[in-house]
Amino acid sequence: QEHAYPADELMPLTCRGRVRGQEPSRGDVDDALGKFSLTLIDTLDTLVVLNKTKEFEEAVKKVIKDVNLDNDIVVSVFETNIRVLGGLLGGHSVAIMLKDKGEHMQWYNGELLHMAKELGYKLLPAFNTTSGLPYPRVNLKFGVRHPEARTGTETDTCTACAGTLILEFAALSRFTGTSVFEEYARKALDFIWEKRQRSSNLVGVTINIHTGDWVRKDSGVGAGIDSYYEYLLKAYVLLGDDSFLERFNTHYDAIMRYISQPPLLLDVHIHKPMLNARTWMDSLLAFFPGLQVLKGDIRPAIETHEMLYQVIKKHNFLPEAFTTDFRVHWAQHPLRPEFAESTYFLYKATGDPYYLEVGKTLIENLNKYARVPCGFAAMKDVRTGSHEDRMDSFFLAEMFKYLYLLFADKEDMIFDIEDYIFTTEAHLLPLWLSTTNQTISKKNTSTEYTELDDSNFDWTCPNTQILFPNDPMFAQSIREPLKNVVDKSCPRGISRVEESLGSGPKPPLRARDFMASNPEHLEILKKMGVSLIHLKDGRVQLVQHAVQAASSLDAEDGLRFMQEMIELSSQQQKEQQLPPRAVQIVSHPFFGRVVLTAGPAQFGMDLSKHKAGTRGFVATIKPYNGCSEITNPEAVKEKIALMQRGQCMFAEKARNIQKAGAIGGIVIDDNEGSSSDTAPLFQMAGDGKNTDDITIPMLFLFNKEGNIILDAIREYEAVEVLLSDKAKDRATIFKGKMIPNYIIDSNLEMENMDQKLSENDSHKQNSDESPSGSQDVGAVTEEPQGAAEGSHVTDTASASVPTSSQDPHTPGTEEAGAPEPACPSGDDQPQEQETEPSSKANWDSNVQPMESILADWNEDIEAFEMMEKDEL
């Protein structure tokens, strides 16, 4: 109220409200914001749980007085349902409870319910599809497909988005007696059930809302599906409809058969459920142990929860995604409450004080690492402790509620929490709704259910007397084997984050200071377990093997260095990315017909500012690598020097040929077969020093294009080229002179070359389309220290050297965090093999092809986008 009201969210670092349209867009994340005081509504019933009845009464009056639900704004149907509709219904539920008690809310006359009904009607247009699955977004004022709605063209939605409506919509129908809401929600659930993969009984992540075809066919219990399963079981509890329980049991049997690999929960393909779809897990699956408690299957709940807790103890928070060997996959943590939710339910089921210790750890970490003067800030990176100016409404709606309930005694509560069921946003709906306004048939008799393994369904509800007969050590005996599951992968000492909070020593080397030519820096890298791997194309990759670090503290220093390097590279890439340049062969018999796509340099003459370009005959230098004083200056003077890539910095080559009198330079890639047709743009960066002394233009040609010039030299001794920012019109080149319209000497097969090289003329830079920095989009400084093109090192943290070195090979987005160092257990050392002795380089033996890496990253990015659409 002090800093953000009436905005939807608080921005805890800048102490102001987040108003959609007034802050930079965060994409789908902002679909939760509808200019309807989201956090206030989402937090209403939390106030009552915390026994803040006076504040609750004031908050309800604010909602009634100030909130407008008729805004011309496009919002997520899913988020608006669970947060706003759920918040209004939860607020109404506790308001009538307080009114019945006779002390508070005596003035209340169902105003929140009236607002909920108004909002329900605003969401109904989204269901105008033949399948009954809702559109993912709706305009609060204009609905869907209206000329002014700006939505309704979408074809896909996530399974959770369409399958997480029944509790709120059915409660709205039961509270108001208006059956249409429950009918629509049931129709959507029925459709998903009918579209399940029949042989595996699994559902995919994304479905076409018109055809019902699965768009993404991977299946798990995390992002995109999670709350669909939750709502099937809870719909049975709230509504008493056996069909929901039968569906849940069918799915649960499939989950335990294919997805559950204790203590892990791994995504699989719905058509090939024995095949894992990925090697990492997302943080949203942390709700599943709590759901298993509600189902009564305690052992796997304890196992998965303990595994998650070990990850949290290593990183202080649960990363957005982490690998099966517990490395960070996505480093953010937006203060998600799912783990706290499962902790609460496990404590309720077992009474084991261990879970109070877990809750205490969560609270201490929040206060120590996330608390800021104006609230609690999301973690941008759990490894470095950096913050994001973000505090989602679910933090107050769920995290506060579950942590309070975990420690609250019965006498601390002013009502019996057992009389309510929690929605996926932790809103409270009274169980007495099951017997109110039952306008829907309770049994779907048309659906057939498969025979299931009864062992999965021994108990339908947890009962500590049955689950733990005279054995208080039962839960501990399940947890014990998992105590070191993470530490065995990654030993953890005192982190630098913790140390930096005090007066401890600073990291020994920052990425911005790193120079690959500095022996001291290389020695520090070695101590941190970071090594330089020379790739076949002459570039190098930074790789961290944590087990090779001098200590666990040094390993964490190495991790931070790697993360800084990738962030620095990404920043410099954005700042310094230059467009491609052109090398045009203008001498006989080419006459400007042949244009080669060239990579620019971040030093020397800027060809975009010298429109005429630089024109001259080419000459091959000696030594060909250009790394020492040129020994044939008479051949190079007033010429454009040709040289081979490798052995030294690009800037060093430029200085040597400039000193020899060259008017320009072309560096030719020594990686056999490389071509601008298949490789992204390559930029040459400086050497980290001042390069103002370099005044000639420098361009880079891949091997295929460079060989065209070299072949022309062999065939025609005098070859003249034009270096420019883009290809010039032939009439401009020759200033109106007669140009022969024939090409002589068929030995060069120029009629074919014209056709081939026209492809280069139209070749476009594709770096923006690349989901992965594994393609060389950034600049490269050193000749050996170039970009790791298409490389992927298994079980290591790797980064390419940034622009004093170079660009990263991770996605150019904040969301995709740097890989964390792998910490193999036992003999699981990274496999390496030696190259020729002279190279003194260790090569990784598991390099994936470019297509595989791009497919992996595409999948990761799709999953992350879907994660943002899912429950935040």
SULMODA-V209129 format. One record per residue. RES is the residue in one small letter. SS is DSSP state (A for helix, B for strand, O for the rest). BURIAL is b if it has 16 or more other ideal C-beta (glycine too) atoms within 10 Angstrom, else e. D_LAST is the distance of its C-alpha to the last C-alpha in Angstrom with 2 decimals. Layout:
# SULMODA-V209129
RES_SS_BURIAL_D_LAST ; RES_SS_BURIAL_D_LAST
This chain:
# SULMODA-V209129
q_O_e_22.18 ; e_O_e_24.34 ; h_O_e_22.44 ; a_O_b_19.90 ; y_O_e_20.99 ; p_O_b_20.79 ; a_O_b_18.06 ; d_O_b_14.48 ; e_B_b_13.24 ; l_B_b_15.30 ; m_B_b_16.05 ; p_O_b_17.32 ; l_O_b_19.57 ; t_O_e_21.42 ; c_O_e_21.37 ; r_B_b_20.74 ; g_B_b_18.49 ; r_B_b_16.23 ; v_O_e_17.86 ; r_O_b_16.97 ; g_O_e_19.98 ; q_O_e_21.28 ; e_O_b_19.07 ; p_O_e_18.88 ; s_O_e_16.55 ; r_O_e_13.36 ; g_A_e_13.54 ; d_A_b_10.94 ; v_A_b_8.34 ; d_A_b_11.00 ; d_A_b_11.15 ; a_A_b_9.19 ; l_O_b_12.23 ; g_O_b_15.38 ; k_O_b_17.75 ; f_O_b_17.59 ; s_O_b_16.87 ; l_A_b_13.26 ; t_A_b_13.03 ; l_A_b_16.47 ; i_A_b_15.89 ; d_A_b_12.71 ; t_O_b_14.89 ; l_A_b_18.12 ; d_A_b_18.54 ; t_A_b_17.43 ; l_A_b_20.57 ; v_A_b_22.72 ; v_A_b_21.50 ; l_O_b_22.46 ; n_O_e_25.75 ; k_O_e_25.33 ; t_A_b_27.06 ; k_A_e_28.77 ; e_A_e_25.64 ; f_A_b_24.01 ; e_A_b_27.06 ; e_A_e_26.92 ; a_A_b_23.25 ; v_A_b_24.04 ; k_A_e_26.98 ; k_A_b_24.97 ; v_A_b_22.57 ; i_A_e_25.65 ; k_A_e_27.53 ; d_A_e_25.18 ; v_O_b_22.22 ; n_O_e_23.01 ; l_O_b_21.32 ; d_O_e_23.74 ; n_O_b_22.42 ; d_O_e_23.20 ; i_O_b_19.69 ; v_B_b_17.65 ; v_B_b_14.22 ; s_B_b_11.86 ; v_A_b_13.49 ; f_A_b_10.59 ; e_A_b_8.35 ; t_A_b_11.75 ; n_A_b_12.82 ; i_A_b_10.42 ; r_A_b_10.09 ; v_A_b_13.52 ; l_A_b_15.74 ; g_A_b_14.48 ; g_A_b_14.93 ; l_A_b_18.37 ; l_A_b_19.39 ; g_A_b_18.42 ; g_A_b_20.33 ; h_A_b_23.17 ; s_A_b_23.36 ; v_A_b_23.94 ; a_A_b_26.07 ; i_A_b_28.52 ; m_A_b_28.59 ; l_A_b_29.61 ; k_A_b_32.06 ; d_A_e_33.67 ; k_A_e_34.21 ; g_O_e_36.32 ; e_O_e_35.40 ; h_O_b_32.40 ; m_O_b_31.12 ; q_O_e_34.60 ; w_O_e_34.24 ; y_O_b_31.10 ; n_O_e_31.89 ; g_O_e_28.71 ; e_A_b_27.50 ; l_A_b_23.77 ; l_A_b_24.52 ; h_A_e_26.39 ; m_A_b_23.46 ; a_A_b_21.23 ; k_A_b_23.96 ; e_A_e_24.20 ; l_A_b_20.54 ; g_A_b_20.99 ; y_A_e_23.88 ; k_A_b_21.99 ; l_A_b_19.51 ; l_A_b_22.47 ; p_A_b_23.74 ; a_A_b_20.80 ; f_A_b_22.48 ; n_O_e_25.68 ; t_O_b_25.83 ; t_O_e_28.49 ; s_O_b_26.12 ; g_O_b_24.31 ; l_O_b_20.91 ; p_O_b_19.18 ; y_O_b_18.73 ; p_O_b_15.14 ; r_B_b_15.92 ; v_B_b_18.43 ; n_B_b_20.38 ; l_O_b_20.56 ; k_O_e_24.23 ; f_O_b_25.54 ; g_B_b_23.53 ; v_O_b_23.66 ; r_O_e_26.50 ; h_O_e_28.28 ; p_O_e_30.03 ; e_O_e_28.01 ; a_O_b_24.62 ; r_O_e_23.60 ; t_O_b_21.65 ; g_O_b_22.78 ; t_O_e_23.82 ; e_O_e_20.88 ; t_O_e_22.02 ; d_B_b_19.03 ; t_B_b_15.86 ; c_B_b_13.72 ; t_A_b_15.00 ; a_A_b_11.95 ; c_A_b_11.81 ; a_A_b_15.46 ; g_A_b_15.67 ; t_O_b_13.28 ; l_O_b_15.61 ; i_A_b_18.57 ; l_A_b_17.92 ; e_A_b_17.32 ; f_A_b_19.89 ; a_A_b_22.40 ; a_A_b_22.15 ; l_A_b_22.79 ; s_A_b_25.73 ; r_A_b_27.04 ; f_A_b_26.87 ; t_A_b_28.56 ; g_O_e_30.71 ; t_O_b_29.44 ; s_O_b_28.84 ; v_A_b_27.52 ; f_A_b_23.81 ; e_A_b_24.06 ; e_A_b_26.26 ; y_A_b_23.82 ; a_A_b_20.95 ; r_A_b_23.52 ; k_A_e_24.84 ; a_A_b_21.54 ; l_A_b_21.25 ; d_A_b_24.94 ; f_A_b_24.64 ; i_A_b_21.99 ; w_A_b_24.23 ; e_A_e_27.27 ; k_O_b_25.76 ; r_O_b_24.87 ; q_B_b_26.90 ; r_O_e_29.95 ; s_O_e_31.31 ; s_O_b_28.18 ; n_O_b_26.39 ; l_B_b_23.09 ; v_O_b_20.77 ; g_O_b_19.39 ; v_O_b_16.00 ; t_B_b_17.07 ; i_B_b_19.83 ; n_B_b_22.18 ; i_O_b_22.02 ; h_O_e_25.75 ; t_O_e_27.33 ; g_O_e_25.03 ; d_O_e_25.52 ; w_B_b_22.97 ; v_B_b_21.82 ; r_B_b_20.06 ; k_O_b_21.98 ; d_B_b_20.24 ; s_B_b_18.90 ; g_O_b_17.00 ; v_O_b_14.79 ; g_O_b_11.63 ; a_O_b_9.38 ; g_O_b_10.89 ; i_O_b_12.89 ; d_A_b_11.53 ; s_A_b_11.37 ; y_A_b_14.53 ; y_A_b_16.50 ; e_A_b_15.17 ; y_A_b_16.28 ; l_A_b_19.61 ; l_A_b_20.62 ; k_A_b_19.45 ; a_A_b_21.11 ; y_A_b_24.24 ; v_A_b_24.04 ; l_A_b_23.49 ; l_A_b_25.70 ; g_O_e_28.20 ; d_O_b_28.30 ; d_A_e_29.57 ; s_A_b_28.45 ; f_A_b_24.78 ; l_A_b_25.86 ; e_A_b_28.03 ; r_A_b_25.32 ; f_A_b_22.96 ; n_A_b_25.92 ; t_A_b_26.76 ; h_A_b_23.37 ; y_A_b_23.30 ; d_A_b_26.73 ; a_A_b_25.63 ; i_A_b_22.65 ; m_A_b_25.09 ; r_A_b_27.68 ; y_A_b_25.89 ; i_A_b_22.39 ; s_B_b_23.12 ; q_B_e_25.19 ; p_O_e_25.26 ; p_O_b_23.61 ; l_B_b_21.54 ; l_B_b_19.45 ; l_O_b_20.16 ; d_O_b_19.47 ; v_B_b_22.71 ; h_B_b_24.26 ; i_O_b_24.69 ; h_O_e_28.32 ; k_O_e_29.12 ; p_O_b_27.12 ; m_O_e_29.27 ; l_O_e_28.02 ; n_B_b_24.90 ; a_O_b_22.69 ; r_O_b_21.41 ; t_O_e_22.09 ; w_B_b_18.68 ; m_B_b_15.76 ; d_B_b_12.02 ; s_A_b_10.33 ; l_A_b_8.37 ; l_A_b_11.99 ; a_A_b_12.51 ; f_A_b_12.09 ; f_A_b_15.17 ; p_A_b_17.86 ; g_A_b_17.03 ; l_A_b_17.46 ; q_A_b_20.62 ; v_A_b_21.88 ; l_A_b_21.63 ; k_A_b_23.50 ; g_O_b_25.97 ; d_O_b_25.75 ; i_A_b_25.68 ; r_A_e_27.13 ; p_A_b_24.47 ; a_A_b_21.79 ; i_A_b_23.73 ; e_A_b_24.15 ; t_A_b_20.60 ; h_A_b_19.47 ; e_A_b_22.38 ; m_A_b_21.61 ; l_A_b_18.09 ; y_A_b_19.82 ; q_A_b_22.36 ; v_A_b_19.86 ; i_A_b_18.46 ; k_A_e_22.09 ; k_A_b_22.79 ; h_A_b_20.00 ; n_O_b_19.21 ; f_O_b_15.48 ; l_O_b_13.79 ; p_O_b_13.50 ; e_O_b_10.75 ; a_B_b_13.63 ; f_B_b_17.15 ; t_B_b_20.36 ; t_O_e_22.52 ; d_O_b_24.74 ; f_O_b_21.94 ; r_O_b_21.97 ; v_B_b_18.99 ; h_B_b_17.81 ; w_B_b_14.94 ; a_O_b_15.45 ; q_O_b_12.40 ; h_B_b_10.56 ; p_O_b_8.07 ; l_O_b_9.21 ; r_O_b_7.00 ; p_O_b_9.10 ; e_A_b_9.75 ; f_A_b_12.99 ; a_A_b_14.20 ; e_A_b_13.79 ; s_A_b_15.97 ; t_A_b_18.29 ; y_A_b_18.96 ; f_A_b_19.81 ; l_A_b_21.97 ; y_A_b_23.82 ; k_A_b_24.43 ; a_A_b_25.81 ; t_A_b_27.91 ; g_O_e_28.78 ; d_O_b_28.85 ; p_O_e_28.78 ; y_A_b_27.32 ; y_A_b_23.85 ; l_A_e_24.75 ; e_A_e_25.47 ; v_A_b_22.08 ; g_A_b_20.52 ; k_A_e_23.01 ; t_A_e_21.97 ; l_A_b_18.30 ; i_A_e_19.64 ; e_A_e_22.20 ; n_A_b_19.88 ; l_A_b_17.61 ; n_A_e_20.87 ; k_A_e_22.51 ; y_A_b_20.07 ; a_A_b_17.23 ; r_B_e_19.30 ; v_B_e_20.73 ; p_O_e_23.18 ; c_O_b_20.87 ; g_B_b_17.94 ; f_B_b_15.62 ; a_O_b_14.58 ; a_B_b_11.91 ; m_B_b_13.96 ; k_B_b_14.92 ; d_B_b_16.91 ; v_O_b_17.25 ; r_O_b_20.82 ; t_O_b_22.14 ; g_O_b_20.23 ; s_B_e_19.57 ; h_B_b_17.13 ; e_B_b_14.92 ; d_O_b_15.44 ; r_O_b_11.95 ; m_B_b_10.84 ; d_O_b_7.74 ; s_A_b_8.97 ; f_A_b_7.15 ; f_A_b_9.40 ; l_A_b_12.36 ; a_A_b_11.49 ; e_A_b_10.84 ; m_A_b_11.95 ; f_A_b_15.11 ; k_A_b_15.88 ; y_A_b_15.85 ; l_A_b_17.71 ; y_A_b_20.20 ; l_A_b_20.84 ; l_A_b_21.40 ; f_A_e_24.30 ; a_O_e_25.51 ; d_O_e_28.85 ; k_A_e_29.78 ; e_A_e_31.93 ; d_A_e_29.07 ; m_O_b_27.47 ; i_O_b_29.04 ; f_O_b_28.07 ; d_O_e_27.65 ; i_A_e_24.03 ; e_A_e_25.47 ; d_A_e_26.16 ; y_B_b_22.53 ; i_B_b_19.82 ; f_B_b_16.13 ; t_O_b_13.74 ; t_O_b_10.40 ; e_O_b_9.27 ; a_O_b_12.50 ; h_O_b_14.65 ; l_B_b_18.29 ; l_B_b_20.36 ; p_B_b_24.03 ; l_A_e_25.57 ; w_A_e_28.65 ; l_A_b_26.97 ; s_A_b_28.12 ; t_A_e_31.67 ; t_O_e_31.15 ; n_O_e_31.87 ; q_O_b_31.76 ; t_O_e_32.46 ; i_O_e_31.02 ; s_O_e_32.93 ; k_O_e_31.62 ; k_O_e_32.58 ; n_O_b_31.97 ; t_O_e_35.35 ; s_O_e_35.19 ; t_O_e_32.73 ; e_O_e_34.16 ; y_O_e_32.47 ; t_O_e_33.43 ; e_O_e_35.23 ; l_O_b_32.98 ; d_O_e_33.72 ; d_A_e_34.33 ; s_A_e_33.61 ; n_A_b_29.87 ; f_A_e_30.40 ; d_O_e_32.78 ; w_O_e_30.79 ; t_O_e_28.51 ; c_O_e_27.53 ; p_O_b_27.60 ; n_O_e_30.84 ; t_A_b_31.68 ; q_A_e_35.37 ; i_A_e_35.28 ; l_A_b_32.74 ; f_O_b_34.38 ; p_O_e_38.06 ; n_O_e_39.80 ; d_O_e_37.71 ; p_O_e_35.44 ; m_O_e_35.11 ; f_A_b_33.52 ; a_A_b_29.90 ; q_A_e_31.24 ; s_A_e_33.25 ; i_A_b_30.19 ; r_A_b_28.31 ; e_A_e_31.38 ; p_O_e_31.55 ; l_O_b_28.00 ; k_O_e_28.67 ; n_O_e_29.53 ; v_O_b_27.59 ; v_O_b_25.70 ; d_O_e_28.66 ; k_O_e_30.90 ; s_O_b_28.86 ; c_O_b_28.44 ; p_O_b_30.69 ; r_O_e_29.18 ; g_O_e_31.33 ; i_O_e_30.67 ; s_O_b_28.09 ; r_A_b_29.04 ; v_A_b_25.99 ; e_A_e_27.46 ; e_A_b_30.88 ; s_A_e_30.09 ; l_A_e_29.06 ; g_O_e_32.73 ; s_O_e_35.73 ; g_O_e_35.50 ; p_O_e_36.63 ; k_O_e_34.71 ; p_O_b_33.75 ; p_O_b_37.03 ; l_O_b_36.04 ; r_O_e_33.52 ; a_A_b_32.66 ; r_A_e_34.09 ; d_A_e_37.39 ; f_O_b_37.74 ; m_O_b_40.84 ; a_O_b_41.49 ; s_O_e_45.21 ; n_O_e_45.19 ; p_A_e_46.49 ; e_A_e_45.09 ; h_A_e_41.58 ; l_A_e_42.04 ; e_A_e_43.24 ; i_A_b_40.18 ; l_A_b_37.97 ; k_A_b_40.04 ; k_A_b_39.55 ; m_O_b_35.75 ; g_O_b_35.98 ; v_B_b_35.39 ; s_B_b_37.91 ; l_B_b_38.87 ; i_B_b_39.06 ; h_B_b_41.42 ; l_O_b_40.45 ; k_O_e_43.09 ; d_O_b_42.78 ; g_O_b_43.70 ; r_O_b_40.29 ; v_B_b_38.67 ; q_B_b_35.32 ; l_B_b_34.12 ; v_B_b_33.09 ; q_B_b_32.25 ; h_O_b_33.59 ; a_A_b_32.44 ; v_A_b_35.20 ; q_A_b_37.76 ; a_O_b_36.74 ; a_O_e_39.34 ; s_O_e_36.95 ; s_A_b_33.35 ; l_A_b_33.24 ; d_A_b_34.61 ; a_A_b_32.07 ; e_A_b_29.25 ; d_A_b_31.23 ; g_A_b_31.36 ; l_A_b_27.64 ; r_A_b_27.13 ; f_A_b_29.94 ; m_A_b_28.39 ; q_A_b_25.04 ; e_A_b_27.05 ; m_A_b_29.21 ; i_A_b_26.46 ; e_A_b_24.89 ; l_A_b_28.45 ; s_A_b_29.31 ; s_A_b_26.36 ; q_A_e_27.28 ; q_A_b_30.93 ; q_A_b_30.35 ; k_A_e_28.78 ; e_A_e_31.54 ; q_A_e_34.45 ; q_O_b_33.90 ; l_O_b_37.16 ; p_O_e_38.29 ; p_O_b_40.70 ; r_B_b_44.43 ; a_B_b_47.47 ; v_B_b_50.59 ; q_B_b_53.24 ; i_B_b_56.48 ; v_O_b_59.19 ; s_O_b_62.44 ; h_O_e_64.69 ; p_O_b_63.88 ; f_O_b_60.23 ; f_O_b_60.76 ; g_O_b_57.09 ; r_O_b_56.07 ; v_B_b_53.97 ; v_B_b_50.75 ; l_B_b_48.55 ; t_B_b_44.91 ; a_B_b_44.76 ; g_B_b_42.16 ; p_O_b_42.55 ; a_B_b_43.15 ; q_O_b_41.56 ; f_O_b_45.04 ; g_O_b_48.47 ; m_O_b_49.47 ; d_O_e_46.68 ; l_O_b_47.92 ; s_O_e_45.82 ; k_O_e_48.05 ; h_O_e_51.24 ; k_O_e_51.33 ; a_O_e_54.62 ; g_O_b_53.17 ; t_B_b_55.35 ; r_B_b_58.01 ; g_B_b_60.22 ; f_B_e_61.59 ; v_B_b_59.66 ; a_B_b_61.05 ; t_B_b_59.88 ; i_O_b_59.96 ; k_O_e_61.36 ; p_O_e_59.66 ; y_O_e_57.25 ; n_O_b_54.16 ; g_O_b_55.17 ; c_O_b_54.36 ; s_O_e_57.77 ; e_O_e_60.59 ; i_O_b_61.48 ; t_O_e_64.86 ; n_O_e_65.70 ; p_A_b_65.16 ; e_A_e_68.03 ; a_A_b_66.14 ; v_A_b_62.90 ; k_O_e_64.25 ; e_O_e_63.22 ; k_O_b_61.24 ; i_B_b_57.61 ; a_B_b_57.06 ; l_B_b_55.49 ; m_B_b_53.99 ; q_B_b_51.89 ; r_O_b_48.48 ; g_O_b_48.34 ; q_O_b_49.81 ; c_O_b_48.90 ; m_O_b_46.77 ; f_A_b_46.86 ; a_A_b_48.02 ; e_A_b_50.88 ; k_A_b_52.04 ; a_A_b_51.96 ; r_A_b_54.08 ; n_A_b_56.61 ; i_A_b_57.22 ; q_A_b_57.31 ; k_A_e_59.97 ; a_O_b_61.90 ; g_O_b_62.02 ; a_O_b_59.43 ; i_O_b_58.01 ; g_B_b_54.71 ; g_B_b_53.03 ; i_B_b_51.27 ; v_B_b_49.44 ; i_B_b_49.42 ; d_O_b_46.86 ; d_O_b_48.57 ; n_O_b_45.93 ; e_O_e_47.96 ; g_O_e_46.60 ; s_O_b_43.75 ; s_O_b_43.46 ; s_O_b_41.59 ; d_O_e_41.26 ; t_O_e_38.75 ; a_O_b_37.53 ; p_O_b_35.40 ; l_O_b_37.06 ; f_O_b_38.44 ; q_B_b_39.03 ; m_B_b_41.43 ; a_O_b_40.54 ; g_O_b_42.92 ; d_O_b_43.78 ; g_O_b_42.00 ; k_O_e_45.23 ; n_O_e_46.69 ; t_O_b_47.60 ; d_O_e_49.40 ; d_O_e_52.64 ; i_O_b_51.62 ; t_O_e_52.80 ; i_O_b_53.20 ; p_B_b_50.57 ; m_B_b_48.89 ; l_B_b_47.18 ; f_B_b_45.73 ; l_B_b_46.63 ; f_O_b_45.24 ; n_A_b_47.90 ; k_A_b_48.61 ; e_A_b_49.16 ; g_A_b_51.10 ; n_A_b_53.44 ; i_A_b_54.36 ; i_A_b_55.84 ; l_A_b_57.47 ; d_A_e_59.01 ; a_A_b_60.31 ; i_A_e_61.95 ; r_A_e_63.67 ; e_A_e_64.96 ; y_O_b_65.72 ; e_O_e_66.56 ; a_O_e_65.52 ; v_O_b_61.94 ; e_B_b_60.65 ; v_B_b_57.00 ; l_B_b_55.06 ; l_B_b_51.91 ; s_B_b_49.84 ; d_O_b_46.41 ; k_O_e_46.81 ; a_O_b_49.57 ; k_O_b_52.61 ; d_O_e_54.68 ; r_A_e_57.86 ; a_A_e_60.05 ; t_A_e_58.46 ; i_A_b_59.00 ; f_A_e_62.65 ; k_O_e_63.32 ; g_O_e_65.08 ; k_O_e_67.24 ; m_O_e_68.15 ; i_O_e_65.60 ; p_O_e_66.91 ; n_O_e_65.17 ; y_O_e_65.94 ; i_O_b_64.73 ; i_O_e_67.40 ; d_O_e_67.60 ; s_A_e_65.83 ; n_A_e_65.42 ; l_A_b_62.10 ; e_O_e_61.04 ; m_A_b_59.74 ; e_A_e_59.38 ; n_A_e_56.59 ; m_A_b_55.25 ; d_A_e_54.84 ; q_A_e_52.66 ; k_A_e_50.55 ; l_A_b_50.17 ; s_A_e_49.22 ; e_A_e_45.89 ; n_A_b_45.49 ; d_A_e_46.40 ; s_O_e_43.49 ; h_O_b_41.06 ; k_O_e_37.85 ; q_O_b_35.56 ; n_O_e_32.48 ; s_A_b_30.48 ; d_A_e_27.88 ; e_A_e_27.28 ; s_O_b_26.92 ; p_O_b_23.51 ; s_O_b_25.08 ; g_O_b_27.15 ; s_O_b_29.23 ; q_O_b_31.31 ; d_O_b_33.49 ; v_O_b_32.10 ; g_O_b_32.96 ; a_B_b_36.25 ; v_B_b_38.35 ; t_O_b_40.77 ; e_O_b_42.86 ; e_O_b_44.69 ; p_O_b_43.70 ; q_O_b_40.37 ; g_O_b_38.82 ; a_O_b_35.51 ; a_O_b_34.44 ; e_O_b_34.58 ; g_O_b_32.81 ; s_O_b_32.85 ; h_O_b_30.53 ; v_O_b_31.59 ; t_O_e_30.54 ; d_O_b_29.78 ; t_O_b_29.96 ; a_B_b_28.05 ; s_B_b_29.62 ; a_B_b_29.76 ; s_B_b_32.34 ; v_O_b_34.35 ; p_B_b_33.11 ; t_O_b_35.26 ; s_O_b_37.79 ; s_B_b_36.82 ; q_B_b_34.22 ; d_O_b_30.91 ; p_O_b_28.14 ; h_O_b_27.57 ; t_O_b_23.80 ; p_O_b_21.76 ; g_O_b_22.41 ; t_O_e_18.84 ; e_O_e_17.14 ; e_O_b_14.31 ; a_O_b_16.90 ; g_O_b_18.25 ; a_O_b_21.80 ; p_O_b_22.86 ; e_O_b_23.83 ; p_O_b_27.37 ; a_O_b_28.10 ; c_O_b_30.05 ; p_O_b_32.05 ; s_O_e_33.54 ; g_O_e_37.22 ; d_O_e_38.91 ; d_O_e_35.86 ; q_O_e_36.94 ; p_O_b_35.97 ; q_O_e_38.76 ; e_B_b_40.86 ; q_B_e_44.19 ; e_B_e_46.68 ; t_O_e_47.75 ; e_O_e_51.25 ; p_A_e_52.50 ; s_A_e_52.94 ; s_A_e_49.26 ; k_O_e_48.26 ; a_O_b_44.74 ; n_B_b_42.54 ; w_B_b_40.97 ; d_B_b_37.95 ; s_O_e_38.98 ; n_O_e_35.74 ; v_O_b_35.08 ; q_O_b_33.14 ; p_O_e_34.34 ; m_A_b_32.56 ; e_A_e_31.55 ; s_A_e_29.81 ; i_A_b_27.87 ; l_A_b_26.80 ; a_A_e_25.73 ; d_A_b_23.63 ; w_A_b_21.93 ; n_A_e_21.48 ; e_A_e_19.78 ; d_A_b_17.51 ; i_A_b_16.62 ; e_A_b_16.09 ; a_A_b_13.78 ; f_A_b_11.73 ; e_A_b_11.74 ; m_A_b_10.75 ; m_A_b_7.85 ; e_A_b_6.61 ; k_A_b_7.65 ; d_O_b_6.09 ; e_O_b_3.79 ; l_O_b_0.00
